[in-house]
Amino acid sequence: MKFKSLFGLLAGLSGVFFCVTKTMAESTENPQWLSYQGGKGPGKGKHIVLIAADQEYRSEQAIPMLARILAERHGFDTTVLFSVNADGMVDPTLPTPNRKDPSTYRKHNIPGLEQLAKADLLILFTRLISLPLEQEKHVVEYFDSGKPVIALRTSNHGFEGALDYKINDQQVTLSQILGGSFMNHHGEWQADSTRGDIVPEMKDHPVLRGVKDIWGLTDVYRTFPEGGSLPEGCTALVYGQPLIGREPGGANNPEKEPLPVVWVKNWKTSSGAEARILHSTMGSSKDFLNPGLRRLVINGVYWGLKLENKIQADSSVDYVGAYNPLSHGFHHEKLGVVPRPVSYYR
């Protein structure tokens, strides 16, 4: 009896020690970004860096949500980096650079970008930002590393001006890396929605395993000229059909043809290494209320890391904690978008 009591006491103290250790680990975390340690799952030992730095589509809410799912449900270690203001607050209201005023460039700030050097995969969600050269260098070095990238929504115009990235003295563009650039709103901006239709010939692609019923509130982007197509080397997985209205199941807009909204490609770096790229022009915080899109992006992580044999059609893509995203748009005050501490998004 005494032995059992002693054993119980030690077990209890061990639990207390574990809780205290965990609390200390959380409290000593860098306050400029979020980190989630992976649980059990196929992603164990892999580190994903996710960047939230847009002004319109609430990446500051969508990206932490994805990071939590990837860590808790799939075992990946994840780090979320944000664009912050001079007070260190996550600030989606920061203005984009003014093309007529060079002094407005290099003013954004994303602490923690040096972690890209040891990242296994990058999920990028930026829009028209301009980083100091010492920060941009980390992004460019990652793009040239041969490691995979998943780019969401506005990331195809994620940086204002050319990146300091050349191969054989030729300027490298985001369009070359990602396979398309924003040319126009093909759908009606903030007036319609998009149904994602899987390309029949690609239904067995690993990124699409278990994916169905893709729908989102954002409109379809045009990323290539009318009468054209995706650049050579891109493989479309999903076409976006503009719908009339903003509800799932809406009627097709007969005046709007479907265009690619999800594709994959390889990016050949200066060393000749080839990085796997997945780009989705769907991906606002509201779009990610759709489980089909969440599954597609999470599958894309496995595919990017060449772990496609680990993709399960019925793996969980459920939220970890609450997820109540704000609407997208630029009327920040009206929408309740204000600078907040990083800890708010935990």
LOTIZA-530667 format. One record per residue: x, y, z of N, C-alpha, C in turn. Coordinates in steps of 0.05 Angstrom, whole numbers, padded with zeros to 5 digits, always signed. Example, Ala and Ser with C-alpha at 12.3 -4.5 7.8 and 13.67 -1.06 7.14 Angstrom:
2
+00264-00114+00156+00246-00090+00156+00264-00066+00156
+00257-00045+00142+00273-00021+00143+00258+00001+00157
% end
This chain:
346
+00017-00024+00000+00000+00000+00000+00017+00025+00000
+00039+00024+00017+00056+00048+00018+00070+00051-00009
+00078+00029-00021+00091+00030-00047+00073+00043-00068
+00048+00034-00068+00028+00045-00087+00024+00075-00082
+00023+00083-00057+00019+00111-00051+00043+00128-00061
+00068+00116-00056+00092+00131-00064+00092+00133-00095
+00085+00111-00108+00084+00111-00137+00065+00132-00148
+00041+00134-00135+00021+00153-00143+00031+00182-00139
+00045+00186-00116+00056+00213-00111+00076+00221-00132
+00094+00202-00138+00115+00208-00158+00102+00214-00186
+00082+00198-00193+00069+00202-00218+00056+00229-00219
+00043+00237-00196+00030+00263-00195+00051+00285-00198
+00074+00282-00183+00095+00303-00186+00106+00304-00214
+00109+00281-00227+00118+00281-00254+00100+00296-00273
+00073+00293-00268+00054+00308-00284+00056+00337-00280
+00059+00345-00254+00062+00374-00248+00087+00385-00262
+00109+00369-00261+00134+00378-00273+00130+00382-00303
+00116+00363-00316+00111+00365-00344+00096+00390-00351
+00075+00396-00335+00058+00419-00340+00074+00445-00337
+00091+00446-00315+00107+00470-00310+00126+00474-00333
+00139+00451-00342+00159+00453-00364+00145+00464-00389
+00122+00453-00395+00107+00462-00419+00100+00491-00417
+00091+00500-00394+00084+00528-00390+00108+00546-00394
+00131+00537-00383+00155+00553-00386+00164+00555-00415
+00161+00532-00429+00169+00532-00458+00151+00552-00473
+00126+00553-00467+00108+00571-00480+00114+00600-00473
+00120+00605-00448+00125+00633-00440+00151+00644-00450
+00170+00627-00456+00196+00636-00466+00197+00637-00496
+00175+00631-00510+00174+00632-00539+00179+00661-00548
+00191+00664-00571+00195+00691-00582+00168+00704-00586
+00163+00728-00576+00137+00740-00578+00131+00751-00606
+00151+00749-00625+00147+00760-00651+00136+00740-00671
+00133+00715-00664+00121+00695-00682+00109+00673-00665
+00094+00655-00679+00081+00632-00666+00096+00607-00673
+00099+00589-00654+00111+00562-00659+00093+00541-00647
+00089+00520-00663+00073+00497-00654+00090+00472-00657
+00093+00457-00636+00107+00432-00637+00089+00410-00648
+00099+00395-00667+00082+00374-00679+00076+00352-00660
+00052+00341-00662+00044+00318-00647+00051+00293-00662
+00036+00271-00658+00041+00247-00673+00031+00250-00701
+00045+00239-00720+00036+00240-00748+00058+00237-00768
+00051+00234-00793+00071+00230-00814+00091+00253-00817
+00084+00277-00808+00101+00300-00811+00122+00302-00790
+00124+00283-00772+00143+00285-00749+00171+00290-00760
+00184+00311-00749+00212+00317-00756+00214+00337-00779
+00192+00344-00791+00193+00364-00813+00183+00391-00802
+00196+00413-00811+00189+00440-00802+00178+00456-00825
+00155+00468-00820+00142+00485-00840+00142+00514-00830
+00151+00532-00846+00148+00561-00840+00125+00572-00857
+00107+00586-00844+00084+00598-00857+00086+00629-00854
+00082+00644-00875+00084+00673-00874+00057+00685-00880
+00047+00703-00862+00022+00717-00865+00029+00747-00867
+00025+00758-00891+00032+00786-00895+00016+00798-00918
-00010+00798-00915-00027+00811-00935-00045+00831-00921
-00058+00848-00937-00075+00869-00926-00105+00865-00931
-00112+00844-00947-00139+00842-00957-00153+00816-00948
-00140+00794-00948-00153+00768-00947-00150+00754-00920
-00142+00768-00899-00140+00759-00872-00122+00734-00869
-00099+00736-00881-00079+00714-00878-00071+00712-00849
-00072+00733-00833-00065+00732-00805-00083+00714-00789
-00106+00707-00800-00124+00688-00787-00121+00660-00800
-00120+00659-00827-00119+00634-00841-00093+00619-00836
-00071+00633-00836-00045+00619-00834-00041+00606-00806
-00047+00619-00784-00045+00605-00758-00063+00581-00756
-00087+00583-00768-00106+00560-00768-00093+00536-00782
-00081+00541-00806-00068+00519-00820-00045+00508-00804
-00029+00526-00792-00006+00517-00776-00015+00498-00753
-00037+00505-00740-00046+00488-00718-00055+00461-00728
-00069+00460-00750-00078+00434-00761-00054+00417-00769
-00035+00429-00782-00011+00414-00791+00004+00403-00768
+00006+00418-00746+00020+00409-00723+00005+00388-00707
-00020+00394-00700-00036+00377-00682-00045+00352-00696
-00055+00355-00721-00067+00332-00735-00047+00316-00752
-00024+00328-00759-00007+00315-00778+00022+00313-00769
+00030+00325-00747+00056+00320-00735+00078+00339-00744
+00072+00359-00761+00093+00377-00770+00098+00398-00748
+00124+00406-00745+00130+00430-00729+00125+00454-00747
+00111+00474-00737+00104+00497-00753+00111+00523-00740
+00119+00542-00756+00125+00569-00747+00111+00589-00764
+00096+00607-00752+00081+00628-00766+00095+00655-00763
+00102+00667-00785+00115+00693-00785+00095+00714-00796
+00095+00738-00784+00076+00759-00791+00090+00784-00800
+00076+00800-00815+00085+00828-00820+00076+00844-00796
+00095+00858-00784+00089+00873-00760+00096+00903-00763
+00083+00920-00747+00089+00948-00748+00112+00956-00729
+00116+00982-00726+00139+00991-00710+00136+00983-00681
+00112+00977-00672+00107+00969-00644+00107+00939-00641
+00114+00924-00663+00115+00895-00662+00087+00882-00663
+00067+00897-00671+00040+00887-00673+00035+00876-00701
+00021+00853-00703+00012+00843-00729-00007+00864-00741
+00000+00874-00765-00014+00898-00775-00021+00895-00804
-00045+00884-00810-00053+00882-00838-00061+00909-00851
-00061+00930-00835-00069+00957-00845-00045+00972-00856
-00021+00961-00854+00002+00975-00864-00001+00980-00894
+00006+01004-00904+00002+01010-00933+00022+00996-00950
+00014+00992-00976+00033+00981-00995+00051+01003-01005
+00074+00996-01016+00092+01017-01027+00078+01033-01049
+00086+01058-01051+00076+01076-01072+00096+01076-01094
+00088+01067-01118+00106+01065-01140+00119+01091-01149
+00106+01113-01142+00116+01139-01149+00135+01151-01127
+00137+01136-01105+00153+01146-01083+00171+01125-01072
+00197+01124-01082+00215+01103-01074+00220+01102-01044
+00215+01124-01030+00220+01124-01001+00201+01106-00985
+00179+01097-00999+00160+01080-00986+00168+01050-00987
+00189+01044-01002+00198+01016-01005+00215+01007-00981
+00217+00980-00978+00234+00968-00958+00224+00975-00929
+00198+00979-00926+00187+00988-00901+00173+00966-00885
+00167+00943-00898+00154+00922-00884+00174+00907-00866
+00164+00892-00848+00181+00878-00829+00169+00852-00821
+00183+00830-00827+00174+00803-00820+00196+00790-00803
+00195+00793-00776+00215+00781-00759+00215+00751-00762
+00239+00739-00760+00241+00710-00760+00247+00697-00786
+00250+00712-00808+00254+00700-00834+00280+00684-00836
+00298+00688-00818+00323+00671-00818+00316+00642-00813
+00292+00636-00802+00285+00608-00798+00279+00593-00824
+00277+00608-00846+00273+00594-00872+00297+00577-00879
+00321+00584-00868+00345+00569-00875+00343+00540-00867
+00327+00534-00845+00325+00507-00836+00297+00495-00841
+00280+00510-00855+00253+00501-00860+00253+00479-00882
+00234+00461-00880+00231+00440-00901+00211+00448-00922
+00193+00466-00915+00172+00475-00934+00163+00503-00926
+00156+00519-00945+00145+00546-00941+00117+00548-00951
+00099+00558-00934+00072+00566-00943+00072+00597-00943
+00067+00608-00966+00070+00637-00970+00043+00650-00975
+00037+00671-00960+00012+00687-00965+00019+00716-00960
+00029+00729-00981+00037+00757-00980+00023+00772-01002
+00023+00799-00999+00011+00816-01020+00025+00843-01020
+00040+00848-01042+00051+00874-01047+00067+00886-01023
+00085+00869-01013+00102+00879-00991+00130+00885-01002
+00145+00901-00987+00172+00907-00995+00189+00906-00970
+00207+00886-00969+00222+00880-00945+00250+00893-00946
+00262+00899-00923+00290+00907-00923+00307+00885-00937
+00328+00893-00950+00344+00873-00965+00354+00850-00948
+00361+00856-00923+00371+00834-00906+00350+00813-00900
+00324+00822-00900+00302+00803-00896+00295+00789-00923
+00294+00805-00944+00288+00794-00971+00308+00772-00978
+00333+00775-00970+00353+00756-00976+00345+00728-00967
+00333+00726-00943+00325+00700-00933+00304+00687-00951
+00285+00703-00961+00264+00693-00979+00276+00684-01005
+00294+00700-01016+00307+00693-01042+00323+00667-01039
+00338+00665-01017+00354+00641-01013+00337+00617-01010
+00313+00620-00998+00295+00597-00997+00285+00590-01025
+00276+00610-01040+00266+00605-01067+00287+00590-01084
+00313+00595-01078+00334+00583-01094+00346+00558-01082
+00333+00549-01061+00343+00525-01046+00335+00499-01058
+00314+00499-01074+00304+00474-01084+00283+00461-01066
+00276+00475-01044+00256+00465-01026+00228+00475-01034
+00207+00460-01027+00180+00465-01037+00167+00491-01026
+00148+00501-01043+00133+00525-01036+00103+00520-01042
+00086+00528-01023+00058+00530-01028+00051+00559-01027
+00040+00570-01048+00033+00598-01050+00003+00602-01051
-00008+00620-01035-00037+00623-01033-00045+00651-01043
-00067+00651-01057-00082+00675-01066-00064+00697-01078
-00059+00718-01062-00045+00742-01072-00014+00738-01074
-00004+00715-01067+00025+00711-01067+00037+00714-01095
+00021+00711-01116+00032+00715-01143+00037+00745-01149
+00028+00763-01131+00037+00791-01131+00044+00798-01102
+00059+00780-01090+00064+00782-01062+00085+00802-01054
+00101+00811-01074+00122+00830-01069+00120+00853-01089
+00123+00877-01079+00122+00901-01096+00150+00905-01107
+00152+00906-01134+00178+00909-01146+00193+00883-01149
+00215+00883-01163+00230+00859-01168+00246+00850-01143
+00246+00824-01138+00263+00813-01117+00292+00814-01126
+00310+00815-01107+00339+00815-01113+00347+00786-01118
+00338+00775-01141+00342+00747-01148+00347+00745-01178
+00371+00736-01184+00378+00732-01212+00391+00704-01216
+00386+00693-01239+00400+00668-01247+00412+00673-01274
+00438+00668-01276+00453+00674-01300+00449+00703-01309
+00450+00721-01290+00447+00750-01295+00419+00758-01305
+00400+00740-01304+00373+00746-01313+00355+00748-01289
+00339+00770-01288+00321+00774-01266+00300+00752-01264
+00296+00742-01240+00276+00721-01234+00251+00735-01224
+00228+00727-01234+00203+00739-01226+00187+00719-01210
+00168+00729-01194+00150+00711-01180+00134+00694-01200
+00127+00706-01223+00112+00691-01243+00127+00666-01252
+00153+00669-01255+00169+00646-01263+00169+00625-01242
+00171+00633-01217+00173+00614-01195+00146+00600-01191
+00124+00616-01190+00098+00605-01183+00081+00596-01207
+00088+00606-01231+00073+00597-01254+00050+00615-01263
+00049+00639-01253+00027+00657-01261+00028+00682-01244
+00019+00704-01255+00018+00729-01240-00010+00740-01243
-00018+00757-01223-00044+00769-01224-00046+00789-01247
-00065+00785-01265-00070+00803-01287-00096+00819-01284
-00115+00805-01272-00141+00819-01268-00159+00801-01251
-00181+00812-01242-00203+00797-01230-00220+00786-01253
-00219+00760-01257-00236+00748-01278-00265+00747-01269
-00268+00738-01244-00295+00739-01232-00301+00767-01222
-00324+00771-01211-00332+00797-01201-00323+00800-01172
-00304+00818-01168-00291+00822-01142-00312+00829-01121
-00312+00813-01099-00330+00816-01077-00360+00816-01084
-00366+00804-01107-00394+00803-01116-00403+00775-01123
-00384+00757-01128-00392+00729-01135-00375+00710-01118
-00376+00685-01125-00360+00665-01111-00350+00645-01132
-00335+00625-01122-00321+00607-01141-00326+00578-01132
-00333+00561-01152-00334+00532-01148-00309+00521-01160
-00295+00504-01145-00271+00492-01156-00278+00465-01168
-00272+00461-01193-00278+00436-01207-00251+00422-01213
-00249+00397-01203-00225+00382-01207-00222+00374-01236
-00198+00378-01247-00193+00370-01275-00195+00339-01276
-00214+00329-01293-00219+00300-01293-00194+00283-01296
-00177+00291-01314-00152+00276-01319-00133+00275-01296
-00137+00294-01277-00119+00296-01254-00131+00286-01228
-00154+00273-01229-00169+00266-01205-00153+00247-01187
-00133+00233-01198-00117+00215-01181-00091+00227-01172
-00087+00253-01177-00063+00266-01167-00063+00266-01136
-00040+00261-01124-00040+00259-01094-00051+00284-01080
-00047+00308-01092-00057+00332-01079-00088+00332-01077
-00101+00317-01094-00130+00316-01096-00142+00293-01081
-00126+00277-01068-00136+00253-01054-00156+00261-01032
-00180+00252-01034-00201+00257-01014-00213+00285-01017
-00205+00301-01037-00215+00328-01040-00242+00328-01056
-00261+00343-01045-00286+00345-01060-00300+00371-01051
-00319+00380-01068-00336+00402-01061-00321+00428-01054
-00303+00436-01071-00287+00461-01066-00305+00485-01073
-00306+00503-01054-00321+00528-01058-00310+00550-01041
-00309+00575-01052-00299+00597-01036-00312+00623-01044
-00310+00643-01026-00322+00669-01030-00305+00687-01048
-00280+00680-01053-00264+00697-01070-00270+00692-01099
-00264+00712-01116-00268+00709-01144-00244+00696-01158
-00248+00688-01183-00227+00675-01199-00208+00697-01209
-00182+00692-01206-00161+00709-01217-00156+00701-01246
-00150+00721-01263-00138+00715-01289-00108+00718-01285
-00093+00697-01293-00064+00697-01289-00049+00694-01316
-00064+00693-01338-00051+00693-01364-00070+00707-01384
-00060+00717-01407-00077+00733-01425-00099+00716-01437
-00121+00729-01444-00143+00716-01457-00133+00701-01482
-00143+00677-01485-00135+00661-01508-00109+00645-01502
-00096+00651-01479-00072+00637-01472-00076+00614-01453
-00055+00607-01439-00057+00584-01420-00036+00587-01399
-00036+00570-01379-00015+00570-01359+00012+00566-01373
+00033+00577-01361+00060+00574-01373+00067+00544-01376
+00086+00539-01393+00097+00512-01397+00107+00501-01371
+00101+00476-01366+00110+00464-01341+00090+00464-01319
+00068+00480-01322+00047+00480-01302+00026+00459-01308
+00016+00446-01288-00005+00426-01291-00029+00435-01275
-00051+00442-01288-00075+00451-01273-00088+00427-01260
-00095+00430-01234-00109+00410-01219-00139+00417-01215
-00144+00443-01212-00171+00452-01207-00177+00477-01224
-00200+00477-01236-00210+00501-01250-00231+00515-01233
-00231+00541-01233-00250+00557-01218-00272+00567-01236
-00297+00559-01230-00320+00569-01245-00333+00592-01229
-00333+00616-01241-00347+00638-01227-00377+00633-01225
-00387+00638-01202-00416+00633-01197-00430+00659-01193
-00456+00658-01198-00473+00682-01193-00481+00681-01163
-00474+00701-01148-00481+00702-01120-00459+00691-01103
-00464+00691-01077-00443+00685-01057-00451+00662-01039
-00465+00642-01051-00473+00619-01036-00464+00594-01050
-00457+00573-01035-00450+00547-01048-00473+00537-01065
-00468+00526-01087-00489+00515-01105-00501+00536-01123
-00489+00560-01124-00499+00581-01142-00496+00573-01171
-00511+00587-01188-00510+00581-01216-00484+00591-01229
-00475+00577-01249-00452+00586-01264-00458+00613-01277
-00438+00631-01277-00440+00656-01292-00435+00649-01321
-00455+00652-01338-00452+00643-01366-00433+00660-01382
-00426+00683-01371-00408+00701-01385-00379+00697-01377
-00374+00679-01358-00347+00675-01347-00338+00646-01350
-00318+00642-01367-00308+00615-01370-00292+00607-01345
-00290+00581-01339-00272+00573-01317-00243+00576-01324
-00227+00583-01304-00198+00586-01308-00184+00571-01286
-00159+00563-01290-00144+00548-01270-00141+00565-01244
-00147+00552-01221-00143+00564-01195-00124+00549-01177
-00117+00524-01185-00097+00509-01170-00080+00494-01191
-00053+00497-01188-00036+00482-01206-00010+00475-01192
+00005+00456-01204+00031+00449-01193+00052+00452-01215
+00076+00455-01207+00098+00457-01226+00124+00453-01211
+00147+00452-01225+00173+00452-01213+00187+00478-01219
+00203+00487-01200+00220+00511-01204+00249+00503-01204
+00263+00508-01226+00291+00501-01228+00309+00524-01218
+00324+00518-01198+00340+00539-01184+00368+00542-01198
+00384+00561-01187+00410+00567-01199+00429+00543-01199
+00424+00524-01180+00442+00501-01178+00431+00478-01195
+00408+00481-01207+00396+00460-01223+00376+00443-01207
+00374+00448-01181+00355+00434-01164+00327+00442-01172
+00308+00424-01169+00280+00429-01176+00262+00428-01152
+00249+00450-01147+00231+00452-01124+00202+00447-01133
+00187+00433-01117+00159+00429-01122+00143+00453-01113
+00126+00463-01131+00110+00487-01126+00081+00480-01129
+00065+00489-01110+00036+00488-01112+00025+00516-01108
+00009+00525-01127-00003+00552-01125-00033+00550-01126
-00046+00562-01106-00075+00564-01106-00083+00593-01105
-00098+00602-01125-00108+00630-01124-00133+00632-01107
-00144+00610-01097-00163+00610-01076-00148+00610-01050
-00160+00620-01028-00145+00618-01003-00149+00640-00983
-00171+00656-00986-00177+00676-00965-00184+00661-00940
-00185+00677-00918-00193+00665-00892-00221+00652-00894
-00239+00664-00909-00266+00653-00912-00265+00629-00931
-00248+00629-00951-00246+00605-00969-00239+00581-00952
-00222+00584-00932-00213+00561-00916-00234+00551-00896
-00258+00563-00896-00280+00550-00883-00288+00525-00897
-00280+00522-00922-00287+00499-00939-00267+00477-00933
-00276+00454-00924-00257+00432-00917-00243+00421-00942
-00256+00422-00965-00242+00413-00990-00217+00428-00995
-00218+00455-00992-00194+00471-00997-00173+00466-00976
-00181+00463-00950-00162+00457-00929-00148+00431-00935
-00163+00411-00943-00151+00385-00949-00131+00387-00972
-00139+00402-00993-00121+00405-01016-00094+00417-01008
-00095+00438-00992-00070+00451-00984-00053+00433-00966
-00066+00419-00948-00052+00401-00930-00040+00377-00946
-00056+00366-00965-00044+00346-00983-00020+00357-00998
-00022+00383-01005+00000+00396-01020+00025+00397-01004
+00023+00399-00977+00047+00398-00960+00060+00371-00963
+00045+00350-00961+00056+00323-00963+00069+00319-00991
+00055+00328-01012+00065+00325-01039+00091+00341-01042
+00091+00366-01032+00115+00382-01035+00139+00370-01023
+00135+00356-01000+00157+00343-00986+00162+00314-00996
+00149+00307-01017+00152+00280-01029+00143+00258-01009
+00123+00265-00994+00110+00245-00975+00082+00237-00985
+00079+00238-01012+00052+00232-01022+00041+00205-01015
+00059+00186-01009+00050+00159-01001+00038+00160-00973
+00041+00182-00959+00029+00185-00932+00002+00199-00932
-00006+00208-00955-00032+00223-00956-00055+00204-00953
-00072+00210-00933-00096+00194-00928-00121+00210-00936
-00138+00198-00952-00162+00212-00961-00180+00220-00938
-00179+00207-00916-00197+00213-00894-00182+00224-00869
-00157+00234-00873-00143+00246-00850-00158+00271-00841
-00154+00278-00816-00169+00301-00805-00158+00327-00815
-00176+00344-00824-00169+00372-00831-00187+00391-00814
-00197+00380-00792-00213+00396-00774-00197+00417-00760
-00210+00439-00753-00196+00461-00738-00186+00451-00711
-00165+00464-00702-00155+00460-00675-00163+00486-00660
-00183+00485-00644-00194+00509-00631-00214+00523-00649
-00222+00546-00641-00243+00561-00656-00230+00574-00681
-00247+00578-00702-00238+00592-00725-00262+00608-00735
-00260+00634-00731-00282+00652-00738-00270+00676-00754
-00263+00672-00779-00249+00692-00794-00266+00716-00801
-00253+00739-00802-00266+00764-00811-00269+00764-00841
-00286+00781-00851-00290+00783-00880-00266+00797-00893
-00261+00791-00918-00238+00804-00931-00246+00831-00943
-00226+00847-00948-00231+00874-00959-00212+00894-00946
-00213+00919-00955-00195+00940-00947-00207+00960-00927
-00233+00957-00921-00246+00975-00902-00240+00964-00874
-00214+00967-00866-00205+00953-00842-00221+00960-00817
-00225+00986-00812-00239+00994-00788-00267+00982-00787
-00281+00984-00810-00308+00973-00812-00309+00943-00807
-00288+00929-00816-00287+00900-00814-00276+00891-00787
-00266+00909-00771-00255+00902-00745-00226+00893-00747
-00212+00901-00768-00184+00894-00772-00167+00916-00760
-00153+00909-00739-00136+00929-00725-00109+00915-00718
-00088+00930-00713-00063+00918-00704-00067+00903-00677
-00056+00879-00676-00059+00862-00652-00032+00849-00645
-00028+00842-00620-00003+00827-00613-00003+00800-00626
+00020+00789-00631+00023+00762-00642+00008+00742-00626
+00009+00744-00600-00004+00725-00582-00034+00723-00586
-00046+00744-00598-00075+00744-00603-00083+00721-00622
-00064+00714-00640-00070+00695-00661-00063+00666-00653
-00054+00663-00629-00047+00635-00620-00072+00618-00619
% end
